Each structure stands twice: as structure tokens, then as C-alpha cells.
Amino acid sequence: MPSSIPYDPSLVLANVVDNKALQLIQQISAAASPADAAQNDLNALIAMRRSLDMTRNELVNLGINTKSCNDELSALNDEITAAAEDYVKKKITAEKTIKPLRAQIKGVSSQAESPVDYTKTQIKSMPLASDSMNMDVQYFSMDSNIESADAYASTIATFVAASTSWMGVNASKDMSNAAQKQVSSQAKKHSLSGTLVLSVSCTHKNASVLAPFVLNPDKAIGTWNQLFPNDSLDPTNRLEMIRCSCSKEDQGTANRYSILSGMTFGSSFVGMVHVLNSTDSKVSETMTSAAQSLQSQMDAAAWYECQSGGFGVNSSIATDVKNLLSSQNVTTHVALISMGVIPSMVASEVKLGVQTFAKFDPKSSMQAIAELQNSTIQGENSLKASAQAARTGKQMITMKGMEIKAALEGLAEIDDGHNKMLDINSMMSALDDYLKKAAEGNSGVPLTYFLKDITKKELAEAWVAKYYPGQYNAITNDDTTAVARTQVTV
């Protein structure tokens, strides 16, 4: 994505320019330019490819032969691939070059006092530049939901019914164990992942200039002496100041300092936000009935028939245990660099909640187990009654298995609270606010710097014009009213 506009806080309108700071941001801009140009070329090729695809589809719908178009699009694909490789290489190279340069920018600095006379100087906003915008947005979103429910109760009931064919003690024990323990489980996973990467750069038409630009000669001389102590001016020596103002020396290679007298503005918005919201719920149910036989003697045929329904024992212990583990994990990463405009970032509310059983009554489960066991007592005396008890028991087991499954699937959410966080909606709201403020053009960071050079001779002339108006060559080097000029040889 395009780089953010380089900016040094020490470059302030009407202040003395730090040449090192100016050169530093120029170097950063020069290092980022090849990568930005490569990305613009890549985006232009991709946009052209999509437009040509639509044109080709329209020709196909009209029944026109598109063989030549397909050949040209194939060549364009190779060009897009080469442009993408070039962009990646230049972007990596640019970041490696910019990294040490960016580290030299200081957030806090000190410099000589500005020589501008603020009481007489005005800052005017003029439409000297133009408005423009370059935007690149990439968005990725994935929403997945996985649910699985394994109700072993029905499987166990089927196994119990099939196990009646093993007419023996070991088989009876297997049937009893299978009927005593039923396990049901459910797993639910929901994941919402979204990533937004965007970059916007704008130029603003309004430029700020100092007009009129008025120097304070005394402050300007003090700034000069601070910057160039080996080439200072002595305002207490009138003859020396007049001689310096009348000097004919070439000032091309002399010492000088620059004042930032105007600038054009731009702004940039570079942001990234990644949000991952995942919910994981696991629930299991275990039904255990520890049974023991109270019969001492029974007819073998009646015993086998009764056991076909899984009954014939009295329950001494019956427990119904449900376990539920539900968790929610919210992760967000937001990065934003905005130069020239401070957008409004609004936090969004994220709902925190886990799952619980919608309806669960252990007492009803205990009663169902008792009904299953008591339903065969009356059928122990006859073959027909025992067969009926077996059928009734199987039906009750099937119903109980469906009840367990329904209970597990009936999960409800508990709201634990709400947290505020920055997400994709926050970033888009910030982008809307940024574009609104950028269109107004009342702020920005400098793109073009208007520099006014001040030399030693010009400072001497300004000093003479202030304290000896109309007597010497009183040439003004600012926007003050010119006075009568009289050449005097000293």
C-alpha cells in the first residue's frame, strides 16, 4: 500500500528551516516513490484487466468471436505478473531504506527563534494547488460455523435390542452395562474473521503563505549570530553594518539560512484492522444406573424374555450428569497512521456471551428411569406380558434417547457483558471522517515548501532601513513599504 507522507515536526511555517530535517524527509520521499509508482502501475493493470473481462463477456453474449481478445488478455496476465513481482521487490527495498531514515526523525526539537514579525505578518490561504485522492482498499472476511451432535443414546438402544440374541449370562451382563450408561455429546464452533487494509492519500488545493511577509531585523540578526557565530553581525557598530549593507561581494557562496514562508498541504490515511471472534462450546451427558439383581430364582425362559427389554433389576443409584464448556475468544489488532488529518475513532460494542442449557430438569430424568424399570415388574409372570414389557422398554429407551438429544441441542446464550473495541466498523467510520475533513482542506502536512533565503547582506540592509530610513541604500527584503533610496559611500 502507498506509504504515509513523510513529515518532520520541526518544519513549521515562518520558522527557520533545519536543512538536515528537510533533506531527511526528501530522502524518505525519494525512497518510497519507486514502490508507490510500481503499485500504481499494478493497480492500473488490474483495473484494466477487470474492465476488459467485462468487455469480453459482453462480446460473448453478442455471439462475437473473442479469440483475439483472449490472446491479448493472456499477454496482459503475464504483464500483471511481472508488475506484481516488480512491486514486491521495490516495496521491500523501500522499507529497508526508509527504516533507518525514519528513526532519525525527532518528535521534540529546539531551534533558533523565528525572525518573522508576527504582529505585522499575516497567514493567507490561497488555492495554489489542486485536490486529488489515491485510494487502495483490500478487505477479507470469513465466517464459518461447525456443529456436530453425537447422540449415543439411540445407538446404545439399538445395541441393547440386538444383544438379546445372545441368550446367556455374559450377554445379559453386556446388555445391562450398555443400558446403564448412555453418553451424548455436542460440539459447536463459530469463527468470524475479518481483515481490512486500506490506504488513502490526498493533496489539498489550499496553500498557506506569509503575505505580507515582514522581518524583525533585530530578531533576524540574533538568529544569524546564533547559527553562524564565526560570521556574526554587530548591530552596535553602525559603520560596520552600513559597510556590510553596501557590499558588492557575490553572495552566491555566502552563509545563509532559510525561512519557511509558505507550503502546500496533503494528507494520508494508512490503516489495518484484523478481528477474530471465535466461540467454542462442548457439551456431554452421561447417564449411569448402578443396578443389582434382587431375584434368587426365576424361570430361564422368563429371565431371557425379560432381559430382552433391558429390565429385571432394581435401580439403587441413578444419576444424570450434564457437562457444558463454552468459551468465547475475541482478538483484534488495529494499526492507523494518519498524517495531516486526525480522524474520529469510534469504538464499537462487542457482545460477550457463552452458552447454557436451555431447559434441563434432572428430576424428570430420574422419574423416566424409574418408569423404565417398573414397567416390567408386572410382566415377569407370563411370556406375553414379558414380551410386551420388552417392547415398552425399547420404546421408552428410544424416547429417552430423543429427549437427551433434544436437551443437548437446546442451548441458549448468556450475555456476560459488553466490551468496547476498535473493529472494522470503527476503521470505516474513521475513513469517512478523514475524507470529510480532507475535502474541507483546512489541515494537512506540508508537501511543497516555499523557502525564503536570508543572507548577511540582506540583514544589514534591513537593519539600516529600520534605523536610518532614507539616508542610505535602504533596500527592504520583505513586504514592508519601500523607502527613498539614497546611495551613500562609506
ROSEMI-421368 format. One line per 8 residues: number of its first residue (from 1); their letters; for each residue x, y, z of C-alpha. Coordinates in Angstrom, 2 decimals. Layout:
<sites>
NUM) a) X Y Z; ...
</sites>
This chain:
<sites>
1) mpssipyd) 0.00 0.00 0.00; 1.24 3.58 -0.55; 3.48 4.98 2.12; 2.46 7.63 4.57; 3.54 11.19 3.81; 6.92 11.86 5.47; 6.80 14.72 7.93; 9.17 16.29 10.43
9) pslvlanv) 7.57 18.32 13.28; 10.45 20.81 13.22; 9.38 22.17 9.82; 6.95 24.85 10.96; 5.59 27.74 8.92; 7.50 31.02 9.48; 10.32 29.25 11.33; 13.94 28.84 10.34
17) vdnkalql) 14.31 25.69 8.27; 16.50 22.90 9.56; 18.26 21.81 6.38; 19.04 18.37 7.80; 15.37 17.74 8.57; 14.34 18.91 5.11; 16.90 16.68 3.44; 15.78 13.74 5.61
25) iqqisaaa) 12.14 13.85 4.53; 13.24 14.37 0.93; 15.29 11.18 1.18; 12.34 9.27 2.65; 10.06 10.51 -0.10; 12.61 9.60 -2.78; 13.00 6.08 -1.32; 9.23 5.49 -1.24
33) spadaaqn) 8.49 6.87 -4.70; 9.59 3.80 -6.75; 7.42 1.46 -4.69; 4.40 3.79 -4.86; 4.82 4.14 -8.62; 5.08 0.36 -9.01; 1.88 -0.14 -7.03; 0.04 2.44 -9.09
41) dlnaliam) 1.13 0.61 -12.24; -0.04 -2.72 -10.81; -3.41 -1.33 -9.77; -3.88 0.24 -13.20; -3.17 -3.09 -14.91; -5.56 -4.97 -12.61; -8.31 -2.41 -13.20; -7.73 -2.65 -16.95
49) rrsldmtr) -7.91 -6.46 -16.81; -11.23 -6.41 -14.98; -12.65 -3.89 -17.44; -11.51 -5.97 -20.42; -13.02 -9.10 -18.87; -16.39 -7.37 -18.78; -15.96 -6.28 -22.39; -15.11 -9.83 -23.47
57) nelvnlgi) -18.15 -11.23 -21.67; -20.33 -8.71 -23.44; -18.90 -9.80 -26.81; -19.57 -13.43 -25.96; -23.19 -12.61 -25.16; -23.45 -10.93 -28.55; -22.05 -14.02 -30.27; -18.85 -12.31 -31.44
65) ntkscnde) -15.63 -14.27 -31.79; -13.24 -13.35 -28.94; -10.19 -15.41 -29.87; -8.02 -12.34 -30.46; -9.20 -10.81 -27.21; -8.29 -13.98 -25.33; -4.77 -13.91 -26.77; -4.29 -10.30 -25.75
73) lsalndei) -5.66 -10.97 -22.25; -3.21 -13.86 -21.88; -0.35 -11.49 -22.68; -1.80 -8.98 -20.22; -1.75 -11.64 -17.49; 1.98 -12.06 -17.96; 2.43 -8.30 -17.72; 0.41 -8.20 -14.49
81) taaaedyv) 2.54 -10.98 -13.02; 5.73 -9.11 -13.88; 4.32 -5.88 -12.42; 3.40 -7.65 -9.19; 6.90 -9.09 -8.83; 8.42 -5.67 -9.50; 6.17 -4.05 -6.90; 7.03 -6.60 -4.21
89) kkkitaek) 10.77 -6.17 -4.78; 10.61 -2.37 -4.76; 8.36 -2.28 -1.69; 10.72 -4.45 0.33; 13.72 -2.41 -0.80; 11.97 0.85 0.04; 11.06 -0.27 3.56; 14.64 -1.35 4.24
97) tikplraq) 15.87 2.06 3.08; 13.25 4.11 4.92; 13.57 2.30 8.24; 16.90 3.90 9.34; 15.84 7.29 7.94; 12.54 7.28 9.81; 14.40 6.56 13.05; 16.21 9.92 12.72
105) ikgvssqa) 13.01 11.97 12.87; 12.66 13.53 16.30; 9.34 14.22 17.90; 10.77 17.01 20.06; 13.35 19.52 18.84; 14.65 23.01 19.52; 15.81 25.71 17.11; 16.51 29.40 16.81
113) espvdytk) 13.68 31.87 17.26; 11.79 32.83 14.14; 12.82 36.27 12.80; 9.32 36.93 11.44; 7.44 39.88 12.89; 4.19 38.14 13.81; 2.40 41.39 14.63; 2.72 42.60 11.04
121) tqiksmpl) 2.81 39.31 9.15; -0.37 37.56 8.04; -1.01 33.95 7.01; -3.24 33.66 3.97; -4.85 30.59 2.46; -4.76 30.54 -1.32; -5.88 27.85 -3.82; -2.43 27.44 -5.36
129) asdsmnmd) -2.51 23.63 -5.62; -5.21 21.10 -6.53; -7.30 18.42 -4.85; -6.61 14.77 -5.61; -7.09 11.37 -3.98; -5.46 7.97 -4.38; -7.18 5.07 -2.59; -6.32 1.40 -2.25
137) vqyfsmds) -8.55 -0.85 -0.13; -8.28 -4.60 0.47; -10.87 -6.46 2.52; -11.12 -10.11 3.54; -13.90 -11.71 5.56; -14.57 -15.31 6.56; -17.49 -16.60 8.61; -17.55 -20.30 9.47
145) niesaday) -19.84 -22.36 11.68; -19.26 -26.04 12.54; -21.75 -28.07 14.54; -21.70 -31.79 15.36; -24.01 -33.79 17.67; -23.36 -37.44 18.51; -26.26 -38.89 20.41; -25.09 -42.27 21.53
153) astiatfv) -28.35 -42.99 23.34; -30.06 -44.22 20.16; -27.02 -46.30 19.24; -26.93 -47.89 22.65; -30.67 -48.65 22.48; -30.15 -50.40 19.16; -27.26 -52.35 20.58; -29.37 -53.46 23.55
161) aastswmg) -32.12 -54.68 21.24; -29.62 -56.60 19.11; -27.86 -58.10 22.12; -30.96 -60.07 23.13; -29.95 -62.75 20.67; -27.09 -63.82 22.91; -29.18 -65.72 25.43; -26.64 -66.11 28.22
169) vnaskdms) -25.22 -64.66 31.42; -22.33 -62.85 29.76; -24.67 -61.45 27.14; -27.08 -60.33 29.84; -24.27 -58.54 31.62; -23.25 -56.80 28.40; -26.83 -55.68 27.83; -27.09 -54.36 31.38
177) naaqkqvs) -23.87 -52.35 31.09; -24.89 -50.95 27.72; -28.27 -49.88 29.02; -26.85 -48.40 32.21; -24.52 -45.96 30.53; -25.57 -43.55 27.88; -23.40 -40.76 26.58; -24.42 -37.89 24.38
185) sqakkhsl) -22.14 -35.10 23.21; -22.36 -31.99 21.10; -19.67 -29.66 19.79; -20.23 -26.24 18.27; -17.61 -23.90 16.87; -18.20 -20.49 15.30; -15.46 -18.28 13.92; -15.70 -14.84 12.35
193) sgtlvlsv) -12.52 -13.46 10.82; -12.21 -10.11 9.07; -9.17 -8.18 7.83; -9.22 -4.70 6.31; -6.16 -2.97 4.85; -6.62 0.47 3.35; -4.54 3.44 2.33; -5.62 6.85 1.11
201) scthknas) -3.50 9.83 0.13; -4.87 13.25 -0.77; -3.50 16.59 -1.93; -5.27 19.78 -0.87; -5.69 22.79 -3.10; -5.34 25.40 -0.35; -1.80 26.62 0.36; -0.68 28.77 3.28
209) vlapfvln) 1.66 31.69 2.57; 3.01 34.58 4.61; 1.56 37.68 2.96; 2.62 40.22 3.86; 5.96 38.79 4.97; 7.65 41.14 7.44; 11.01 40.53 9.15; 12.09 41.85 12.50
217) pdkaigtw) 15.69 42.90 11.78; 16.84 42.64 15.39; 15.47 39.10 15.80; 16.80 38.14 12.39; 20.32 39.34 13.31; 20.12 37.44 16.61; 19.15 34.27 14.72; 22.05 34.80 12.32
225) nqlfpnds) 24.58 35.19 15.13; 23.24 32.03 16.76; 23.55 30.00 13.58; 26.84 31.44 12.37; 28.89 32.57 15.39; 32.06 32.82 13.26; 30.39 35.20 10.79; 28.34 37.34 13.13
233) ldptnrle) 26.89 40.83 12.77; 27.46 43.57 15.36; 24.41 45.90 15.39; 26.23 48.20 17.83; 28.80 49.05 15.16; 26.94 51.43 12.82; 29.75 51.83 10.30; 30.27 48.08 10.01
241) mircscsk) 26.56 47.48 9.45; 26.42 50.21 6.76; 29.55 48.86 5.07; 28.04 45.34 5.01; 24.79 46.63 3.51; 26.68 48.39 0.72; 28.99 45.47 0.00; 29.30 44.38 -3.64
249) edqgtanr) 30.54 40.90 -2.81; 29.00 37.91 -4.53; 26.61 36.32 -2.09; 26.22 33.05 -4.06; 28.52 31.06 -1.78; 28.00 33.03 1.44; 26.29 31.74 4.58; 22.52 31.91 4.57
257) ysilsgmt) 19.52 30.50 6.36; 16.02 29.83 5.08; 12.61 30.73 6.42; 9.56 28.65 5.62; 7.34 31.32 4.07; 4.68 29.06 2.55; 3.63 25.47 1.91; 1.11 23.33 0.10
265) fgssfvgm) -0.61 20.55 2.00; -1.62 16.94 1.69; -2.80 14.15 3.95; -2.58 10.39 4.16; -4.57 7.66 5.88; -2.94 4.23 6.22; -4.70 1.66 8.40; -5.09 -2.03 9.09
273) vhvlnstd) -7.57 -3.87 11.30; -7.86 -7.60 11.94; -10.67 -9.07 14.04; -11.10 -12.70 15.07; -14.16 -13.70 17.09; -14.39 -17.42 17.89; -16.84 -19.36 20.05; -16.31 -22.96 21.16
281) skvsetmt) -18.95 -24.98 23.01; -18.77 -28.62 24.06; -21.47 -30.44 25.97; -21.73 -34.05 27.14; -24.21 -36.12 29.09; -23.53 -39.33 31.00; -26.34 -41.45 32.48; -25.24 -44.17 34.89
289) saaqslqs) -27.52 -46.55 36.70; -25.88 -48.92 39.10; -28.26 -51.83 39.30; -28.27 -55.05 41.23; -30.46 -58.06 40.81; -32.85 -59.00 43.63; -34.08 -62.27 42.13; -32.86 -65.56 43.59
297) qmdaaawy) -34.76 -67.89 41.35; -36.56 -67.33 38.12; -37.60 -69.39 35.18; -34.91 -69.39 32.47; -37.33 -68.59 29.65; -38.95 -65.75 31.60; -35.50 -64.44 32.53; -34.35 -64.31 28.93
305) ecqsggfg) -37.56 -62.69 27.70; -37.48 -60.05 30.43; -33.88 -59.23 29.68; -34.72 -58.60 26.04; -36.14 -55.24 27.17; -33.20 -54.42 29.36; -35.13 -54.73 32.65; -35.36 -57.09 35.61
313) vnssiatd) -33.13 -55.14 38.04; -34.00 -52.53 40.58; -32.14 -49.25 40.45; -30.35 -48.29 43.63; -28.34 -45.42 42.22; -29.34 -43.29 39.25; -27.57 -40.09 38.29; -27.88 -37.84 35.34
321) vknllssq) -24.85 -35.62 34.75; -24.55 -32.97 32.11; -21.29 -31.12 31.47; -21.03 -27.95 29.40; -17.92 -25.99 28.47; -18.44 -22.83 26.44; -15.85 -20.14 25.72; -15.58 -17.03 23.55
329) nvtthval) -12.32 -15.54 22.32; -12.18 -12.07 20.74; -8.91 -10.82 19.22; -8.44 -7.51 17.43; -5.40 -5.72 16.02; -5.68 -2.15 14.76; -2.93 0.00 13.25; -3.51 3.51 11.89
337) ismgvips) -1.17 6.23 10.68; -2.91 9.44 9.66; -0.89 12.48 8.58; -2.45 15.89 8.14; -5.89 14.94 9.46; -6.89 13.45 12.80; -9.96 11.27 12.12; -12.51 10.37 14.76
345) mvasevkl) -12.18 6.79 16.01; -15.40 5.39 17.49; -15.26 2.16 19.45; -17.88 -0.49 18.77; -19.56 -2.69 21.33; -18.77 -6.38 21.19; -21.25 -8.77 22.78; -19.72 -11.31 25.13
353) gvqtfakf) -21.73 -14.42 25.85; -21.43 -18.15 26.42; -23.95 -20.95 26.08; -26.01 -22.70 28.72; -28.65 -25.41 28.76; -31.98 -24.04 27.64; -34.01 -26.48 29.74; -32.71 -29.23 31.99
361) dpkssmqa) -34.57 -30.97 34.81; -32.64 -33.85 36.46; -35.79 -34.87 38.40; -37.67 -35.70 35.21; -34.78 -37.84 34.02; -34.81 -39.78 37.30; -38.55 -40.38 37.00; -38.14 -41.63 33.44
369) iaelqnst) -35.55 -44.16 34.59; -37.89 -45.38 37.34; -40.71 -45.80 34.84; -38.44 -47.85 32.62; -37.58 -50.18 35.48; -41.12 -50.52 36.90; -42.71 -51.18 33.53; -41.54 -54.83 33.54
377) iqgenslk) -42.46 -55.84 37.07; -45.96 -56.75 36.08; -44.76 -58.85 33.16; -42.49 -61.26 34.96; -45.21 -63.93 35.35; -46.11 -64.56 31.71; -44.38 -64.84 28.37; -46.81 -62.48 26.64
385) asaqaart) -46.53 -59.87 29.38; -42.74 -60.09 29.29; -42.70 -59.60 25.52; -44.94 -56.57 25.90; -42.60 -55.25 28.60; -39.64 -55.68 26.24; -41.38 -53.66 23.53; -42.42 -50.99 26.00
393) gkqmitmk) -38.89 -50.77 27.38; -37.36 -50.33 23.95; -39.83 -47.58 23.14; -39.04 -45.83 26.39; -35.30 -46.09 25.74; -35.78 -44.60 22.27; -37.88 -41.79 23.69; -35.29 -41.16 26.38
401) gmeikaal) -32.54 -41.00 23.77; -34.51 -38.42 21.79; -35.11 -36.45 24.99; -31.37 -36.39 25.71; -30.60 -35.28 22.17; -33.21 -32.52 22.32; -31.90 -31.35 25.68; -28.36 -31.13 24.37
409) eglaeidd) -29.34 -29.28 21.22; -31.44 -26.78 23.16; -28.67 -24.40 24.12; -29.19 -20.74 24.93; -26.71 -17.87 25.21; -25.92 -15.99 28.39; -24.79 -12.37 27.97; -21.87 -11.78 30.28
417) ghnkmldi) -21.49 -8.15 29.27; -20.31 -5.80 26.55; -16.82 -4.52 25.84; -15.82 -1.61 23.64; -13.24 -2.31 20.97; -11.98 -0.98 17.66; -13.08 -3.11 14.74; -13.66 -2.83 11.00
425) nsmmsald) -16.70 -0.60 11.54; -14.54 1.76 13.62; -11.96 1.96 10.85; -14.59 2.68 8.20; -16.12 5.40 10.38; -12.65 6.91 10.76; -12.19 6.79 6.98; -15.49 8.62 6.43
433) dylkkaae) -14.43 11.32 8.89; -11.00 11.58 7.28; -12.44 12.05 3.79; -14.83 14.71 5.06; -12.03 16.70 6.73; -9.68 16.24 3.77; -12.31 17.65 1.43; -12.62 20.72 3.62
441) gnsgvplt) -8.88 21.35 3.15; -8.38 23.16 6.45; -5.49 20.97 7.59; -2.66 18.84 6.25; 1.07 18.20 6.31; 3.47 20.04 4.01; 4.05 18.64 0.55; 5.82 21.60 -1.05
449) yflkditk) 7.94 24.06 0.94; 8.36 27.71 -0.09; 11.73 28.86 1.25; 12.98 32.41 1.56; 16.76 32.65 1.85; 18.23 35.29 4.15; 21.87 36.42 3.68; 24.15 38.55 5.79
457) kelaeawv) 23.98 41.48 3.35; 20.17 41.43 3.35; 20.06 41.53 7.16; 22.39 44.55 7.17; 20.18 46.28 4.61; 17.06 45.61 6.70; 18.79 46.96 9.80; 19.89 50.14 8.01
465) akyypgqy) 16.41 50.61 6.52; 14.88 50.38 10.00; 17.21 52.68 11.93; 18.37 55.07 9.15; 15.41 55.36 6.79; 16.07 57.42 3.64; 19.75 58.00 4.47; 21.47 55.04 2.90
473) naitnddt) 20.63 52.33 0.40; 17.59 51.31 2.43; 16.54 48.24 0.40; 13.77 46.25 2.03; 13.90 42.49 1.75; 10.35 41.83 2.88; 6.88 43.16 2.13; 7.19 46.42 4.03
481) tavartqv) 6.70 49.72 2.21; 9.84 50.74 0.35; 11.50 53.98 1.39; 13.51 56.50 -0.63; 16.87 55.06 -1.53; 19.96 57.21 -1.38; 23.32 55.74 -2.27; 25.92 56.68 0.32
489) tv) 29.55 55.62 0.17; 31.09 54.83 3.50
</sites>
